[in-house]
Amino acid sequence: MIGFCEDCGAKNHLSEDAVSDGVVRFRCSACAYPNAYAHSEDPETPQKLSGIIQTCPEIIAAFLLEGDNPPVVIRLPGSLKPSDMAQLGLHLANSLIAVTPLFPGIREQRVCIADKHLSVLRVGKTGFFCMITKVPDLPDSVMSPIQTLLEGGHA
């Protein structure tokens, strides 16, 4: 599992025992800051996201990244491979992580390649939701429930 320091933003490799009673606790390996933040994993989140995403034909692909784990694919057309999506998502996630110490409020990054729009949204401290869409902005009726789920709520 990977945890990011709340103080300096450094990437820390954590053992599974760093999570106890829904809280991740660790001392940053770079700055020694004592981190403690809520960690809630709803195992039904991918299924709930899938239900929302199926209603939106503008979403081409969507998946969740969590640390070094393989991506949890929610929607993926046959022309794309999960490993390619994981690499792309990882590069975008690392780019988002790199700006976090400078701009702590940023939780989303968007990139446009040709006529496709790639978005990476932070999920908690260690996860990312990645999607490829046909349009730059999805309707609020789609994005609001997605953001609520990603923030640990219920859509």
Chimera marker file (.cmm) of the C-alpha trace (Angstrom):
<marker_set name="trace">
<marker id="1" x="0.000" y="0.000" z="0.000" r="1" g="1" b="0" radius="0.5"/>
<marker id="2" x="1.172" y="3.530" z="-0.693" r="1" g="1" b="0" radius="0.5"/>
<marker id="3" x="0.479" y="6.547" z="1.511" r="1" g="1" b="0" radius="0.5"/>
<marker id="4" x="1.275" y="10.159" z="0.713" r="1" g="1" b="0" radius="0.5"/>
<marker id="5" x="2.540" y="12.454" z="3.432" r="1" g="1" b="0" radius="0.5"/>
<marker id="6" x="0.060" y="15.170" z="4.351" r="1" g="1" b="0" radius="0.5"/>
<marker id="7" x="2.934" y="17.553" z="5.080" r="1" g="1" b="0" radius="0.5"/>
<marker id="8" x="5.475" y="17.143" z="2.255" r="1" g="1" b="0" radius="0.5"/>
<marker id="9" x="3.553" y="14.968" z="-0.234" r="1" g="1" b="0" radius="0.5"/>
<marker id="10" x="6.240" y="12.243" z="-0.313" r="1" g="1" b="0" radius="0.5"/>
<marker id="11" x="5.246" y="8.748" z="-1.435" r="1" g="1" b="0" radius="0.5"/>
<marker id="12" x="5.593" y="6.164" z="1.361" r="1" g="1" b="0" radius="0.5"/>
<marker id="13" x="5.363" y="2.386" z="0.955" r="1" g="1" b="0" radius="0.5"/>
<marker id="14" x="3.267" y="1.035" z="3.827" r="1" g="1" b="0" radius="0.5"/>
<marker id="15" x="2.548" y="-2.400" z="5.177" r="1" g="1" b="0" radius="0.5"/>
<marker id="16" x="-1.064" y="-3.494" z="5.538" r="1" g="1" b="0" radius="0.5"/>
<marker id="17" x="-0.791" y="-3.137" z="9.325" r="1" g="1" b="0" radius="0.5"/>
<marker id="18" x="-0.537" y="0.653" z="8.880" r="1" g="1" b="0" radius="0.5"/>
<marker id="19" x="-4.350" y="0.569" z="8.653" r="1" g="1" b="0" radius="0.5"/>
<marker id="20" x="-6.126" y="0.025" z="11.942" r="1" g="1" b="0" radius="0.5"/>
<marker id="21" x="-9.757" y="0.759" z="12.784" r="1" g="1" b="0" radius="0.5"/>
<marker id="22" x="-10.220" y="2.654" z="9.491" r="1" g="1" b="0" radius="0.5"/>
<marker id="23" x="-7.228" y="4.953" z="10.089" r="1" g="1" b="0" radius="0.5"/>
<marker id="24" x="-3.876" y="4.938" z="8.262" r="1" g="1" b="0" radius="0.5"/>
<marker id="25" x="-0.993" y="5.810" z="10.603" r="1" g="1" b="0" radius="0.5"/>
<marker id="26" x="2.627" y="6.189" z="9.531" r="1" g="1" b="0" radius="0.5"/>
<marker id="27" x="5.656" y="8.429" z="9.929" r="1" g="1" b="0" radius="0.5"/>
<marker id="28" x="6.842" y="9.932" z="6.637" r="1" g="1" b="0" radius="0.5"/>
<marker id="29" x="10.128" y="8.446" z="5.462" r="1" g="1" b="0" radius="0.5"/>
<marker id="30" x="11.177" y="11.806" z="3.945" r="1" g="1" b="0" radius="0.5"/>
<marker id="31" x="10.255" y="14.389" z="6.601" r="1" g="1" b="0" radius="0.5"/>
<marker id="32" x="9.262" y="12.260" z="9.645" r="1" g="1" b="0" radius="0.5"/>
<marker id="33" x="5.818" y="13.903" z="9.827" r="1" g="1" b="0" radius="0.5"/>
<marker id="34" x="3.343" y="11.709" z="11.767" r="1" g="1" b="0" radius="0.5"/>
<marker id="35" x="0.435" y="11.035" z="9.407" r="1" g="1" b="0" radius="0.5"/>
<marker id="36" x="-2.994" y="9.801" z="10.455" r="1" g="1" b="0" radius="0.5"/>
<marker id="37" x="-6.015" y="9.958" z="8.187" r="1" g="1" b="0" radius="0.5"/>
<marker id="38" x="-9.227" y="8.085" z="7.558" r="1" g="1" b="0" radius="0.5"/>
<marker id="39" x="-9.065" y="5.160" z="5.177" r="1" g="1" b="0" radius="0.5"/>
<marker id="40" x="-12.378" y="3.726" z="4.106" r="1" g="1" b="0" radius="0.5"/>
<marker id="41" x="-12.665" y="1.231" z="1.320" r="1" g="1" b="0" radius="0.5"/>
<marker id="42" x="-16.165" y="0.391" z="0.242" r="1" g="1" b="0" radius="0.5"/>
<marker id="43" x="-15.829" y="-2.857" z="-1.716" r="1" g="1" b="0" radius="0.5"/>
<marker id="44" x="-19.006" y="-1.966" z="-3.617" r="1" g="1" b="0" radius="0.5"/>
<marker id="45" x="-17.623" y="1.332" z="-4.976" r="1" g="1" b="0" radius="0.5"/>
<marker id="46" x="-16.646" y="-0.139" z="-8.394" r="1" g="1" b="0" radius="0.5"/>
<marker id="47" x="-20.125" y="-1.648" z="-8.830" r="1" g="1" b="0" radius="0.5"/>
<marker id="48" x="-21.789" y="1.602" z="-7.770" r="1" g="1" b="0" radius="0.5"/>
<marker id="49" x="-19.556" y="3.590" z="-10.148" r="1" g="1" b="0" radius="0.5"/>
<marker id="50" x="-20.336" y="1.130" z="-12.933" r="1" g="1" b="0" radius="0.5"/>
<marker id="51" x="-24.048" y="1.732" z="-12.466" r="1" g="1" b="0" radius="0.5"/>
<marker id="52" x="-23.547" y="5.489" z="-12.859" r="1" g="1" b="0" radius="0.5"/>
<marker id="53" x="-21.096" y="5.199" z="-15.752" r="1" g="1" b="0" radius="0.5"/>
<marker id="54" x="-23.364" y="2.855" z="-17.736" r="1" g="1" b="0" radius="0.5"/>
<marker id="55" x="-25.885" y="5.704" z="-17.970" r="1" g="1" b="0" radius="0.5"/>
<marker id="56" x="-23.344" y="7.996" z="-19.654" r="1" g="1" b="0" radius="0.5"/>
<marker id="57" x="-22.311" y="7.092" z="-23.235" r="1" g="1" b="0" radius="0.5"/>
<marker id="58" x="-19.769" y="9.967" z="-23.211" r="1" g="1" b="0" radius="0.5"/>
<marker id="59" x="-17.522" y="7.917" z="-20.886" r="1" g="1" b="0" radius="0.5"/>
<marker id="60" x="-15.276" y="5.669" z="-22.987" r="1" g="1" b="0" radius="0.5"/>
<marker id="61" x="-13.218" y="4.103" z="-20.190" r="1" g="1" b="0" radius="0.5"/>
<marker id="62" x="-13.037" y="4.311" z="-16.411" r="1" g="1" b="0" radius="0.5"/>
<marker id="63" x="-10.932" y="2.587" z="-13.769" r="1" g="1" b="0" radius="0.5"/>
<marker id="64" x="-9.632" y="2.919" z="-10.214" r="1" g="1" b="0" radius="0.5"/>
<marker id="65" x="-5.948" y="2.869" z="-9.245" r="1" g="1" b="0" radius="0.5"/>
<marker id="66" x="-4.848" y="2.130" z="-5.677" r="1" g="1" b="0" radius="0.5"/>
<marker id="67" x="-1.135" y="1.987" z="-4.937" r="1" g="1" b="0" radius="0.5"/>
<marker id="68" x="0.700" y="-0.818" z="-6.719" r="1" g="1" b="0" radius="0.5"/>
<marker id="69" x="-2.464" y="-2.881" z="-7.200" r="1" g="1" b="0" radius="0.5"/>
<marker id="70" x="-3.740" y="-3.665" z="-10.705" r="1" g="1" b="0" radius="0.5"/>
<marker id="71" x="-6.418" y="-1.263" z="-11.924" r="1" g="1" b="0" radius="0.5"/>
<marker id="72" x="-10.040" y="-2.002" z="-11.063" r="1" g="1" b="0" radius="0.5"/>
<marker id="73" x="-11.666" y="-1.706" z="-14.468" r="1" g="1" b="0" radius="0.5"/>
<marker id="74" x="-15.146" y="-0.230" z="-14.502" r="1" g="1" b="0" radius="0.5"/>
<marker id="75" x="-15.510" y="0.288" z="-18.245" r="1" g="1" b="0" radius="0.5"/>
<marker id="76" x="-12.940" y="-0.588" z="-20.889" r="1" g="1" b="0" radius="0.5"/>
<marker id="77" x="-13.546" y="-0.962" z="-24.635" r="1" g="1" b="0" radius="0.5"/>
<marker id="78" x="-11.932" y="-3.932" z="-26.361" r="1" g="1" b="0" radius="0.5"/>
<marker id="79" x="-9.388" y="-1.713" z="-28.128" r="1" g="1" b="0" radius="0.5"/>
<marker id="80" x="-7.739" y="-0.783" z="-24.816" r="1" g="1" b="0" radius="0.5"/>
<marker id="81" x="-5.740" y="-3.047" z="-22.518" r="1" g="1" b="0" radius="0.5"/>
<marker id="82" x="-5.906" y="-2.727" z="-18.710" r="1" g="1" b="0" radius="0.5"/>
<marker id="83" x="-2.091" y="-2.581" z="-18.540" r="1" g="1" b="0" radius="0.5"/>
<marker id="84" x="-1.995" y="0.356" z="-20.975" r="1" g="1" b="0" radius="0.5"/>
<marker id="85" x="-4.671" y="2.174" z="-19.009" r="1" g="1" b="0" radius="0.5"/>
<marker id="86" x="-2.811" y="1.516" z="-15.755" r="1" g="1" b="0" radius="0.5"/>
<marker id="87" x="0.390" y="2.995" z="-17.213" r="1" g="1" b="0" radius="0.5"/>
<marker id="88" x="-1.420" y="6.061" z="-18.513" r="1" g="1" b="0" radius="0.5"/>
<marker id="89" x="-3.308" y="6.495" z="-15.238" r="1" g="1" b="0" radius="0.5"/>
<marker id="90" x="-0.101" y="6.093" z="-13.240" r="1" g="1" b="0" radius="0.5"/>
<marker id="91" x="1.698" y="8.773" z="-15.257" r="1" g="1" b="0" radius="0.5"/>
<marker id="92" x="-1.198" y="11.186" z="-14.847" r="1" g="1" b="0" radius="0.5"/>
<marker id="93" x="-1.524" y="10.353" z="-11.143" r="1" g="1" b="0" radius="0.5"/>
<marker id="94" x="2.206" y="10.959" z="-10.601" r="1" g="1" b="0" radius="0.5"/>
<marker id="95" x="1.868" y="14.284" z="-12.393" r="1" g="1" b="0" radius="0.5"/>
<marker id="96" x="-0.990" y="15.218" z="-10.076" r="1" g="1" b="0" radius="0.5"/>
<marker id="97" x="1.031" y="14.124" z="-7.033" r="1" g="1" b="0" radius="0.5"/>
<marker id="98" x="3.982" y="16.256" z="-8.165" r="1" g="1" b="0" radius="0.5"/>
<marker id="99" x="1.963" y="19.502" z="-8.037" r="1" g="1" b="0" radius="0.5"/>
<marker id="100" x="0.235" y="18.717" z="-4.731" r="1" g="1" b="0" radius="0.5"/>
<marker id="101" x="2.931" y="20.305" z="-2.504" r="1" g="1" b="0" radius="0.5"/>
<marker id="102" x="2.663" y="23.519" z="-4.547" r="1" g="1" b="0" radius="0.5"/>
<marker id="103" x="-1.132" y="23.517" z="-4.904" r="1" g="1" b="0" radius="0.5"/>
<marker id="104" x="-2.595" y="21.410" z="-2.067" r="1" g="1" b="0" radius="0.5"/>
<marker id="105" x="-6.212" y="22.007" z="-3.080" r="1" g="1" b="0" radius="0.5"/>
<marker id="106" x="-5.879" y="20.377" z="-6.512" r="1" g="1" b="0" radius="0.5"/>
<marker id="107" x="-7.695" y="17.032" z="-6.592" r="1" g="1" b="0" radius="0.5"/>
<marker id="108" x="-8.197" y="16.601" z="-10.347" r="1" g="1" b="0" radius="0.5"/>
<marker id="109" x="-6.132" y="16.772" z="-13.511" r="1" g="1" b="0" radius="0.5"/>
<marker id="110" x="-7.397" y="16.828" z="-17.085" r="1" g="1" b="0" radius="0.5"/>
<marker id="111" x="-5.526" y="16.237" z="-20.318" r="1" g="1" b="0" radius="0.5"/>
<marker id="112" x="-6.879" y="16.443" z="-23.860" r="1" g="1" b="0" radius="0.5"/>
<marker id="113" x="-5.306" y="14.228" z="-26.516" r="1" g="1" b="0" radius="0.5"/>
<marker id="114" x="-6.795" y="14.568" z="-29.988" r="1" g="1" b="0" radius="0.5"/>
<marker id="115" x="-10.538" y="14.512" z="-29.327" r="1" g="1" b="0" radius="0.5"/>
<marker id="116" x="-10.388" y="12.446" z="-26.099" r="1" g="1" b="0" radius="0.5"/>
<marker id="117" x="-10.406" y="13.903" z="-22.600" r="1" g="1" b="0" radius="0.5"/>
<marker id="118" x="-8.542" y="12.146" z="-19.793" r="1" g="1" b="0" radius="0.5"/>
<marker id="119" x="-9.363" y="12.981" z="-16.173" r="1" g="1" b="0" radius="0.5"/>
<marker id="120" x="-7.653" y="11.807" z="-12.999" r="1" g="1" b="0" radius="0.5"/>
<marker id="121" x="-9.359" y="12.481" z="-9.677" r="1" g="1" b="0" radius="0.5"/>
<marker id="122" x="-7.844" y="11.802" z="-6.268" r="1" g="1" b="0" radius="0.5"/>
<marker id="123" x="-9.644" y="9.254" z="-4.139" r="1" g="1" b="0" radius="0.5"/>
<marker id="124" x="-8.596" y="9.695" z="-0.531" r="1" g="1" b="0" radius="0.5"/>
<marker id="125" x="-4.852" y="9.929" z="-0.028" r="1" g="1" b="0" radius="0.5"/>
<marker id="126" x="-3.651" y="6.935" z="-2.042" r="1" g="1" b="0" radius="0.5"/>
<marker id="127" x="-6.151" y="6.251" z="-4.800" r="1" g="1" b="0" radius="0.5"/>
<marker id="128" x="-7.126" y="7.683" z="-8.170" r="1" g="1" b="0" radius="0.5"/>
<marker id="129" x="-10.166" y="7.459" z="-10.422" r="1" g="1" b="0" radius="0.5"/>
<marker id="130" x="-9.279" y="7.735" z="-14.111" r="1" g="1" b="0" radius="0.5"/>
<marker id="131" x="-11.639" y="8.142" z="-17.019" r="1" g="1" b="0" radius="0.5"/>
<marker id="132" x="-11.524" y="8.877" z="-20.729" r="1" g="1" b="0" radius="0.5"/>
<marker id="133" x="-14.456" y="10.797" z="-22.134" r="1" g="1" b="0" radius="0.5"/>
<marker id="134" x="-15.695" y="12.076" z="-25.486" r="1" g="1" b="0" radius="0.5"/>
<marker id="135" x="-16.489" y="15.519" z="-24.031" r="1" g="1" b="0" radius="0.5"/>
<marker id="136" x="-14.504" y="17.807" z="-21.705" r="1" g="1" b="0" radius="0.5"/>
<marker id="137" x="-17.277" y="18.211" z="-19.130" r="1" g="1" b="0" radius="0.5"/>
<marker id="138" x="-19.781" y="15.566" z="-18.124" r="1" g="1" b="0" radius="0.5"/>
<marker id="139" x="-23.270" y="16.562" z="-16.966" r="1" g="1" b="0" radius="0.5"/>
<marker id="140" x="-23.693" y="17.290" z="-13.257" r="1" g="1" b="0" radius="0.5"/>
<marker id="141" x="-26.197" y="14.438" z="-13.117" r="1" g="1" b="0" radius="0.5"/>
<marker id="142" x="-23.240" y="12.092" z="-13.788" r="1" g="1" b="0" radius="0.5"/>
<marker id="143" x="-20.337" y="13.878" z="-12.063" r="1" g="1" b="0" radius="0.5"/>
<marker id="144" x="-22.109" y="14.686" z="-8.783" r="1" g="1" b="0" radius="0.5"/>
<marker id="145" x="-22.854" y="11.034" z="-7.885" r="1" g="1" b="0" radius="0.5"/>
<marker id="146" x="-19.353" y="9.981" z="-9.023" r="1" g="1" b="0" radius="0.5"/>
<marker id="147" x="-17.706" y="12.630" z="-6.816" r="1" g="1" b="0" radius="0.5"/>
<marker id="148" x="-19.958" y="11.717" z="-3.879" r="1" g="1" b="0" radius="0.5"/>
<marker id="149" x="-18.905" y="8.059" z="-4.166" r="1" g="1" b="0" radius="0.5"/>
<marker id="150" x="-15.231" y="8.931" z="-4.530" r="1" g="1" b="0" radius="0.5"/>
<marker id="151" x="-15.397" y="11.118" z="-1.420" r="1" g="1" b="0" radius="0.5"/>
<marker id="152" x="-16.695" y="8.167" z="0.575" r="1" g="1" b="0" radius="0.5"/>
<marker id="153" x="-20.387" y="9.023" z="0.463" r="1" g="1" b="0" radius="0.5"/>
<marker id="154" x="-23.240" y="7.128" z="-1.040" r="1" g="1" b="0" radius="0.5"/>
<marker id="155" x="-24.741" y="7.975" z="-4.414" r="1" g="1" b="0" radius="0.5"/>
<link id1="1" id2="2" r="1" g="1" b="0" radius="0.2"/>
<link id1="2" id2="3" r="1" g="1" b="0" radius="0.2"/>
<link id1="3" id2="4" r="1" g="1" b="0" radius="0.2"/>
<link id1="4" id2="5" r="1" g="1" b="0" radius="0.2"/>
<link id1="5" id2="6" r="1" g="1" b="0" radius="0.2"/>
<link id1="6" id2="7" r="1" g="1" b="0" radius="0.2"/>
<link id1="7" id2="8" r="1" g="1" b="0" radius="0.2"/>
<link id1="8" id2="9" r="1" g="1" b="0" radius="0.2"/>
<link id1="9" id2="10" r="1" g="1" b="0" radius="0.2"/>
<link id1="10" id2="11" r="1" g="1" b="0" radius="0.2"/>
<link id1="11" id2="12" r="1" g="1" b="0" radius="0.2"/>
<link id1="12" id2="13" r="1" g="1" b="0" radius="0.2"/>
<link id1="13" id2="14" r="1" g="1" b="0" radius="0.2"/>
<link id1="14" id2="15" r="1" g="1" b="0" radius="0.2"/>
<link id1="15" id2="16" r="1" g="1" b="0" radius="0.2"/>
<link id1="16" id2="17" r="1" g="1" b="0" radius="0.2"/>
<link id1="17" id2="18" r="1" g="1" b="0" radius="0.2"/>
<link id1="18" id2="19" r="1" g="1" b="0" radius="0.2"/>
<link id1="19" id2="20" r="1" g="1" b="0" radius="0.2"/>
<link id1="20" id2="21" r="1" g="1" b="0" radius="0.2"/>
<link id1="21" id2="22" r="1" g="1" b="0" radius="0.2"/>
<link id1="22" id2="23" r="1" g="1" b="0" radius="0.2"/>
<link id1="23" id2="24" r="1" g="1" b="0" radius="0.2"/>
<link id1="24" id2="25" r="1" g="1" b="0" radius="0.2"/>
<link id1="25" id2="26" r="1" g="1" b="0" radius="0.2"/>
<link id1="26" id2="27" r="1" g="1" b="0" radius="0.2"/>
<link id1="27" id2="28" r="1" g="1" b="0" radius="0.2"/>
<link id1="28" id2="29" r="1" g="1" b="0" radius="0.2"/>
<link id1="29" id2="30" r="1" g="1" b="0" radius="0.2"/>
<link id1="30" id2="31" r="1" g="1" b="0" radius="0.2"/>
<link id1="31" id2="32" r="1" g="1" b="0" radius="0.2"/>
<link id1="32" id2="33" r="1" g="1" b="0" radius="0.2"/>
<link id1="33" id2="34" r="1" g="1" b="0" radius="0.2"/>
<link id1="34" id2="35" r="1" g="1" b="0" radius="0.2"/>
<link id1="35" id2="36" r="1" g="1" b="0" radius="0.2"/>
<link id1="36" id2="37" r="1" g="1" b="0" radius="0.2"/>
<link id1="37" id2="38" r="1" g="1" b="0" radius="0.2"/>
<link id1="38" id2="39" r="1" g="1" b="0" radius="0.2"/>
<link id1="39" id2="40" r="1" g="1" b="0" radius="0.2"/>
<link id1="40" id2="41" r="1" g="1" b="0" radius="0.2"/>
<link id1="41" id2="42" r="1" g="1" b="0" radius="0.2"/>
<link id1="42" id2="43" r="1" g="1" b="0" radius="0.2"/>
<link id1="43" id2="44" r="1" g="1" b="0" radius="0.2"/>
<link id1="44" id2="45" r="1" g="1" b="0" radius="0.2"/>
<link id1="45" id2="46" r="1" g="1" b="0" radius="0.2"/>
<link id1="46" id2="47" r="1" g="1" b="0" radius="0.2"/>
<link id1="47" id2="48" r="1" g="1" b="0" radius="0.2"/>
<link id1="48" id2="49" r="1" g="1" b="0" radius="0.2"/>
<link id1="49" id2="50" r="1" g="1" b="0" radius="0.2"/>
<link id1="50" id2="51" r="1" g="1" b="0" radius="0.2"/>
<link id1="51" id2="52" r="1" g="1" b="0" radius="0.2"/>
<link id1="52" id2="53" r="1" g="1" b="0" radius="0.2"/>
<link id1="53" id2="54" r="1" g="1" b="0" radius="0.2"/>
<link id1="54" id2="55" r="1" g="1" b="0" radius="0.2"/>
<link id1="55" id2="56" r="1" g="1" b="0" radius="0.2"/>
<link id1="56" id2="57" r="1" g="1" b="0" radius="0.2"/>
<link id1="57" id2="58" r="1" g="1" b="0" radius="0.2"/>
<link id1="58" id2="59" r="1" g="1" b="0" radius="0.2"/>
<link id1="59" id2="60" r="1" g="1" b="0" radius="0.2"/>
<link id1="60" id2="61" r="1" g="1" b="0" radius="0.2"/>
<link id1="61" id2="62" r="1" g="1" b="0" radius="0.2"/>
<link id1="62" id2="63" r="1" g="1" b="0" radius="0.2"/>
<link id1="63" id2="64" r="1" g="1" b="0" radius="0.2"/>
<link id1="64" id2="65" r="1" g="1" b="0" radius="0.2"/>
<link id1="65" id2="66" r="1" g="1" b="0" radius="0.2"/>
<link id1="66" id2="67" r="1" g="1" b="0" radius="0.2"/>
<link id1="67" id2="68" r="1" g="1" b="0" radius="0.2"/>
<link id1="68" id2="69" r="1" g="1" b="0" radius="0.2"/>
<link id1="69" id2="70" r="1" g="1" b="0" radius="0.2"/>
<link id1="70" id2="71" r="1" g="1" b="0" radius="0.2"/>
<link id1="71" id2="72" r="1" g="1" b="0" radius="0.2"/>
<link id1="72" id2="73" r="1" g="1" b="0" radius="0.2"/>
<link id1="73" id2="74" r="1" g="1" b="0" radius="0.2"/>
<link id1="74" id2="75" r="1" g="1" b="0" radius="0.2"/>
<link id1="75" id2="76" r="1" g="1" b="0" radius="0.2"/>
<link id1="76" id2="77" r="1" g="1" b="0" radius="0.2"/>
<link id1="77" id2="78" r="1" g="1" b="0" radius="0.2"/>
<link id1="78" id2="79" r="1" g="1" b="0" radius="0.2"/>
<link id1="79" id2="80" r="1" g="1" b="0" radius="0.2"/>
<link id1="80" id2="81" r="1" g="1" b="0" radius="0.2"/>
<link id1="81" id2="82" r="1" g="1" b="0" radius="0.2"/>
<link id1="82" id2="83" r="1" g="1" b="0" radius="0.2"/>
<link id1="83" id2="84" r="1" g="1" b="0" radius="0.2"/>
<link id1="84" id2="85" r="1" g="1" b="0" radius="0.2"/>
<link id1="85" id2="86" r="1" g="1" b="0" radius="0.2"/>
<link id1="86" id2="87" r="1" g="1" b="0" radius="0.2"/>
<link id1="87" id2="88" r="1" g="1" b="0" radius="0.2"/>
<link id1="88" id2="89" r="1" g="1" b="0" radius="0.2"/>
<link id1="89" id2="90" r="1" g="1" b="0" radius="0.2"/>
<link id1="90" id2="91" r="1" g="1" b="0" radius="0.2"/>
<link id1="91" id2="92" r="1" g="1" b="0" radius="0.2"/>
<link id1="92" id2="93" r="1" g="1" b="0" radius="0.2"/>
<link id1="93" id2="94" r="1" g="1" b="0" radius="0.2"/>
<link id1="94" id2="95" r="1" g="1" b="0" radius="0.2"/>
<link id1="95" id2="96" r="1" g="1" b="0" radius="0.2"/>
<link id1="96" id2="97" r="1" g="1" b="0" radius="0.2"/>
<link id1="97" id2="98" r="1" g="1" b="0" radius="0.2"/>
<link id1="98" id2="99" r="1" g="1" b="0" radius="0.2"/>
<link id1="99" id2="100" r="1" g="1" b="0" radius="0.2"/>
<link id1="100" id2="101" r="1" g="1" b="0" radius="0.2"/>
<link id1="101" id2="102" r="1" g="1" b="0" radius="0.2"/>
<link id1="102" id2="103" r="1" g="1" b="0" radius="0.2"/>
<link id1="103" id2="104" r="1" g="1" b="0" radius="0.2"/>
<link id1="104" id2="105" r="1" g="1" b="0" radius="0.2"/>
<link id1="105" id2="106" r="1" g="1" b="0" radius="0.2"/>
<link id1="106" id2="107" r="1" g="1" b="0" radius="0.2"/>
<link id1="107" id2="108" r="1" g="1" b="0" radius="0.2"/>
<link id1="108" id2="109" r="1" g="1" b="0" radius="0.2"/>
<link id1="109" id2="110" r="1" g="1" b="0" radius="0.2"/>
<link id1="110" id2="111" r="1" g="1" b="0" radius="0.2"/>
<link id1="111" id2="112" r="1" g="1" b="0" radius="0.2"/>
<link id1="112" id2="113" r="1" g="1" b="0" radius="0.2"/>
<link id1="113" id2="114" r="1" g="1" b="0" radius="0.2"/>
<link id1="114" id2="115" r="1" g="1" b="0" radius="0.2"/>
<link id1="115" id2="116" r="1" g="1" b="0" radius="0.2"/>
<link id1="116" id2="117" r="1" g="1" b="0" radius="0.2"/>
<link id1="117" id2="118" r="1" g="1" b="0" radius="0.2"/>
<link id1="118" id2="119" r="1" g="1" b="0" radius="0.2"/>
<link id1="119" id2="120" r="1" g="1" b="0" radius="0.2"/>
<link id1="120" id2="121" r="1" g="1" b="0" radius="0.2"/>
<link id1="121" id2="122" r="1" g="1" b="0" radius="0.2"/>
<link id1="122" id2="123" r="1" g="1" b="0" radius="0.2"/>
<link id1="123" id2="124" r="1" g="1" b="0" radius="0.2"/>
<link id1="124" id2="125" r="1" g="1" b="0" radius="0.2"/>
<link id1="125" id2="126" r="1" g="1" b="0" radius="0.2"/>
<link id1="126" id2="127" r="1" g="1" b="0" radius="0.2"/>
<link id1="127" id2="128" r="1" g="1" b="0" radius="0.2"/>
<link id1="128" id2="129" r="1" g="1" b="0" radius="0.2"/>
<link id1="129" id2="130" r="1" g="1" b="0" radius="0.2"/>
<link id1="130" id2="131" r="1" g="1" b="0" radius="0.2"/>
<link id1="131" id2="132" r="1" g="1" b="0" radius="0.2"/>
<link id1="132" id2="133" r="1" g="1" b="0" radius="0.2"/>
<link id1="133" id2="134" r="1" g="1" b="0" radius="0.2"/>
<link id1="134" id2="135" r="1" g="1" b="0" radius="0.2"/>
<link id1="135" id2="136" r="1" g="1" b="0" radius="0.2"/>
<link id1="136" id2="137" r="1" g="1" b="0" radius="0.2"/>
<link id1="137" id2="138" r="1" g="1" b="0" radius="0.2"/>
<link id1="138" id2="139" r="1" g="1" b="0" radius="0.2"/>
<link id1="139" id2="140" r="1" g="1" b="0" radius="0.2"/>
<link id1="140" id2="141" r="1" g="1" b="0" radius="0.2"/>
<link id1="141" id2="142" r="1" g="1" b="0" radius="0.2"/>
<link id1="142" id2="143" r="1" g="1" b="0" radius="0.2"/>
<link id1="143" id2="144" r="1" g="1" b="0" radius="0.2"/>
<link id1="144" id2="145" r="1" g="1" b="0" radius="0.2"/>
<link id1="145" id2="146" r="1" g="1" b="0" radius="0.2"/>
<link id1="146" id2="147" r="1" g="1" b="0" radius="0.2"/>
<link id1="147" id2="148" r="1" g="1" b="0" radius="0.2"/>
<link id1="148" id2="149" r="1" g="1" b="0" radius="0.2"/>
<link id1="149" id2="150" r="1" g="1" b="0" radius="0.2"/>
<link id1="150" id2="151" r="1" g="1" b="0" radius="0.2"/>
<link id1="151" id2="152" r="1" g="1" b="0" radius="0.2"/>
<link id1="152" id2="153" r="1" g="1" b="0" radius="0.2"/>
<link id1="153" id2="154" r="1" g="1" b="0" radius="0.2"/>
<link id1="154" id2="155" r="1" g="1" b="0" radius="0.2"/>
</marker_set>
